[in-house]
């Protein structure tokens, strides 16, 4: 009895270990493709208001991009949300990687509001 069931248990163990390894590999791969970004996650989970976003925009971005986003020193932002992903828009605002555009540090709620406004342009 013992001799007959043991190989079966061993096969089951191998199967279980393979599944664990597969799951772990998949988890690592997914993690590489979309690294967890707590800030972006907080922005995504906030409900944005285009109205609030507009006033944030007029105060912080209007000088360069025009009060209505039509462009000035900075490029026009009309239809920018169709050209760029939400993630790219967030990066553009918080990274400071494209001077002279400064690095902004909006609260997740403010960023969500800004994104909602950018989507109306
Ligand atoms: C000091 C001027 C300045 C300010 C202030 C500024 N920007 Fe910019 N912005 C720029 C310039 C210049 C570029 C072009 C950068 C490049 O691609 O080299 C740009 C690019 C962008 C882009 C990418 C446009 C595209 O077509 O890819 C977005 C989106 C953007 N800005 C949003 C904002 C938002 C939102 C704010 C306010 C929170 C802001 N900017 C404030 C100057 C500014």
Boltz pocket constraint, residues with backbone or C-beta under 6 A from the ligand:
constraints:
  - pocket:
      binder: B
      contacts: [[A, 56], [A, 57], [A, 60], [A, 61], [A, 62], [A, 63], [A, 64], [A, 65], [A, 73], [A, 74], [A, 75], [A, 76], [A, 77], [A, 80], [A, 84], [A, 89], [A, 92], [A, 93], [A, 98], [A, 99], [A, 100], [A, 101], [A, 102], [A, 104], [A, 114]]
      max_distance: 6.0
